[in-house]
Amino acid sequence: MKTDLTDTTSSKINSALTEARRSIGTAAIGMVLTLVVVTDEGSAYDALKAAAEASREHPSRILAVIKRPGRSPRARAETRLDAEIRVGSDSGTGETVLLRLHGELAKHAQSVVLPLLLPDAPVVVWWPENAPENPAADPLGALAQRRITDALTAESPVQALGVRAENYTPGDTDLAWTRITPWRSMLAAAMDQRRAWVTSAVVEGESYNPSVELLGMWLANRLKIPVERVVSNGPGLTAVRLRTEGGDVVLDRGDGLMATLSMPAQPDRQVALKRRETADLIAEELRRLDPDDIYSSAVRTGVDKLLEPGQTGLAAEAATPAKPAKAATSAAGTASGTRVTAKVTGAPAKKTASARRTKRSGS
């Protein structure tokens, strides 16, 4: 069921939602959270489709905020709120409200969204594109317990990781991190089977793919080893090689569908490692609403430590200028657009018998 409201208010939208639920025979509210999607007209269709599919696992009220400030002075001076309400089969298992904010109202989206939030339910804000540099400081982000961005859609994805690290607030996360959950799970499981010292690692993937950078930083952070970053033709992340004293553990996915897991003294195994759709990524993020400490430590490892392959850890330290104590403050500035290959150096030190399990809840 669809209902269009022109030049309306938040109060009228709430009344229309109640009436729409009664019309289809579901007067009770059975939703578990509010998902606020901040998008534009060009990206609204794909974002809402992904959110509606994710709502089949997490019934939610989806509020799509589409800002239309206008181009001419007259249009910018106009203030109007238009809404489109979708309930029932048109909105997955929850409710969807498209909010088009015209003119000056586009600068005060939080005042429109606040009355429409489900009472006593968590709030998640997702920016499919054009995320603010500091999501927690954004007026809409301040309403949420969880804030989802996507560095892959940024103009400079690797540089965006530095910005995420510098402005990280508990509750922030990024879909570039969500995309590597199966890889992290598979590598942790492989090292649980093979007890061996991991001395170094190589991560291969497309150039300027932030998921490849994050996986390298995660390995460097958790294992305290040097991690070499190599560029491949993709698609996405293509291979990870863990060098151990008894031989290499290799997870290789060249086609984006199936991967081959190779371990010393064991036959090669085919494992499913398909590239996932946005709806699957959003559904995974909605399974947990607490701060992701593993993501925090990985992204704060620092994009500024990425150097070209072949350099030793000592050369890497010499090439890196002194930094202030604050974590990742220089990350954004040093992730230049000319870098295509890199090496992450972790702190020298302890050998570790196995990769720690960092698999997310429910993944």
Long-range contacts (C-beta under 8 A, 24 or more apart in sequence): 1-86, 1-87, 1-88, 1-90, 2-84, 2-85, 2-86, 2-90, 3-84, 3-85, 3-87, 4-82, 4-83, 4-84, 4-85, 5-82, 5-83, 5-84, 5-85, 6-80, 6-82, 7-80, 7-81, 7-82, 8-81, 8-82, 8-83, 9-81, 10-81, 10-112, 10-114, 10-115, 10-116, 11-115, 13-83, 13-85, 13-97, 13-99, 13-116, 14-115, 14-116, 16-83, 16-85, 17-85, 17-87, 17-95, 17-97, 20-85, 20-87, 20-88, 20-95, 21-87, 21-95, 23-87, 24-87, 24-88, 26-87, 26-88, 29-118, 30-59, 31-59, 31-60, 31-61, 31-94, 31-95, 31-118, 31-121, 32-58, 32-59, 32-60, 32-121, 32-122, 33-58, 33-60, 33-61, 33-118, 33-121, 33-122, 33-123, 33-124, 33-286, 33-289, 34-60, 34-61, 34-62, 34-63, 34-116, 34-117, 34-118, 34-121, 34-122, 34-123, 34-124, 35-60, 35-61, 35-62, 35-63, 35-124, 35-126, 35-286, 36-63, 36-65, 36-113, 36-123, 36-124, 36-125, 36-126, 36-140, 36-143, 36-144, 37-62, 37-63, 37-64, 37-65, 37-126, 37-128, 38-65, 38-67, 38-109, 38-125, 38-126, 38-127, 38-128, 38-140, 39-64, 39-65, 39-66, 39-127, 39-128, 39-129, 40-66, 40-67, 40-129, 40-130, 41-66, 41-68, 43-128, 43-129, 44-98, 46-128, 46-278, 47-126, 47-128, 47-278, 48-96, 48-98, 49-279, 50-277, 50-278, 50-279, 50-282, 51-92, 51-96, 51-126, 51-279, 51-282, 52-91, 52-92, 52-96, 53-92, 53-277, 53-279, 53-283, 54-92, 54-279, 54-280, 54-282, 54-283, 54-286, 55-91, 55-92, 55-93, 55-94, 56-92, 56-93, 57-283, 57-286, 58-283, 58-286, 58-287, 59-92, 59-93, 59-94, 60-94, 60-286, 61-94, 61-95, 61-96, 61-97, 61-116, 61-117, 61-118, 62-91, 62-92, 62-94, 62-95, 62-96, 62-97, 63-97, 63-99, 63-113, 63-116, 63-117, 64-96, 64-97, 64-98, 64-99, 65-99, 65-101, 65-109, 65-112, 65-113, 65-140, 66-98, 66-99, 66-100, 66-101, 67-101, 67-106, 67-109, 68-100, 68-101, 68-102, 68-103, 68-106, 69-102, 69-103, 69-104, 69-106, 69-107, 70-102, 70-103, 75-102, 75-103, 76-103, 76-104, 77-103, 77-104, 78-102, 78-103, 78-104, 79-103, 79-104, 79-105, 80-105, 81-105, 81-112, 108-139, 109-139, 109-140, 110-139, 110-140, 110-142, 110-143, 113-140, 113-143, 114-143, 117-143, 122-146, 122-289, 124-148, 124-285, 124-286, 124-289, 126-282, 128-153, 128-278, 129-153, 133-163, 133-167, 134-167, 134-169, 135-167, 135-169, 135-172, 136-167, 136-169, 136-171, 136-172, 137-167, 144-171, 145-171, 145-289, 146-171, 146-173, 146-285, 146-286, 146-289, 147-171, 147-172, 147-173, 148-173, 148-174, 148-175, 148-282, 148-285, 149-173, 149-174, 149-175, 150-174, 150-175, 150-176, 151-175, 151-176, 151-210, 152-176, 152-209, 152-210, 152-211, 156-208, 156-335, 156-337, 157-208, 157-209, 157-210, 158-208, 158-210, 158-213, 158-303, 158-306, 158-335, 158-339, 159-303, 159-332, 159-335, 159-336, 159-337, 160-210, 161-210, 161-213, 161-214, 161-299, 161-303, 161-331, 161-335, 162-302, 162-303, 162-304, 162-328, 162-330, 162-331, 162-332, 162-333, 162-334, 162-335, 163-331, 163-332, 164-299, 165-299, 165-300, 165-302, 165-303, 165-327, 165-328, 165-331, 166-328, 166-329, 166-331, 166-332, 168-296, 168-299, 168-300, 170-291, 170-296, 171-291, 173-285, 173-292, 173-295, 174-210, 174-295, 174-299, 175-278, 175-281, 175-282, 175-285, 176-210, 176-211, 176-214, 177-211, 177-214, 177-292, 177-295, 177-298, 177-299, 178-281, 178-284, 178-285, 179-211, 179-236, 179-237, 179-275, 179-276, 179-281, 180-211, 180-214, 180-215, 180-218, 180-237, 181-284, 181-359, 181-360, 181-363, 182-273, 182-276, 182-363, 183-215, 183-237, 183-240, 183-251, 183-273, 184-215, 184-218, 184-358, 184-359, 185-357, 185-359, 185-363, 186-251, 186-259, 186-261, 186-271, 186-273, 187-219, 187-240, 187-242, 187-249, 187-251, 187-355, 188-354, 188-355, 188-356, 188-357, 188-358, 188-359, 189-357, 190-242, 190-249, 190-251, 190-261, 190-263, 190-355, 191-242, 191-249, 191-354, 191-355, 192-354, 192-355, 192-357, 193-263, 194-244, 194-246, 194-249, 194-263, 194-264, 194-354, 195-353, 195-354, 196-244, 196-245, 196-246, 196-249, 196-353, 197-244, 197-245, 197-351, 197-352, 197-353, 198-223, 198-225, 198-242, 198-243, 198-244, 198-351, 198-352, 198-354, 198-355, 199-225, 199-243, 199-244, 199-245, 199-351, 200-225, 200-226, 200-227, 200-228, 200-243, 201-225, 201-226, 201-227, 201-228, 201-240, 201-241, 201-242, 201-243, 202-227, 202-228, 202-229, 202-230, 202-239, 202-240, 202-241, 202-243, 203-227, 203-228, 203-229, 203-230, 203-237, 203-239, 203-240, 204-230, 204-231, 204-232, 204-237, 204-238, 204-239, 204-240, 204-241, 205-231, 205-232, 205-234, 205-236, 205-237, 205-238, 205-239, 206-231, 206-232, 206-233, 206-234, 206-235, 206-236, 206-237, 206-238, 207-231, 207-340, 209-234, 209-236, 209-237, 211-236, 211-237, 212-236, 212-237, 213-303, 213-306, 213-342, 214-298, 214-299, 215-240, 216-306, 216-342, 216-344, 217-298, 217-299, 217-301, 217-302, 217-303, 217-344, 218-294, 218-298, 218-301, 218-358, 219-344, 219-355, 220-301, 220-305, 220-344, 220-345, 220-346, 221-297, 221-298, 221-301, 221-346, 222-298, 222-352, 222-355, 222-356, 222-358, 223-346, 223-352, 223-355, 224-346, 224-347, 224-348, 224-349, 224-350, 224-352, 225-346, 226-313, 226-316, 226-343, 226-344, 226-345, 226-346, 227-343, 227-344, 227-345, 227-346, 228-309, 228-342, 228-343, 228-344, 229-306, 229-309, 229-341, 229-342, 229-343, 229-344, 230-309, 230-341, 231-340, 231-341, 235-275, 236-275, 242-355, 284-360, 284-362, 284-363, 287-360, 287-361, 287-362, 287-363, 288-360, 288-361, 288-362, 292-360, 294-358, 299-328, 300-327, 300-328, 301-344, 301-346, 302-327, 302-328, 302-331, 303-328, 303-331, 303-332, 303-334, 303-335, 304-328, 304-330, 304-331, 304-333, 304-334, 304-335, 305-344, 305-345, 306-335, 306-339, 306-342, 306-343, 306-344, 307-342, 307-343, 307-344, 307-345, 308-341, 308-342, 308-343, 309-341, 309-342, 309-343, 310-343, 311-343, 313-345, 313-348, 316-343, 316-345, 317-345
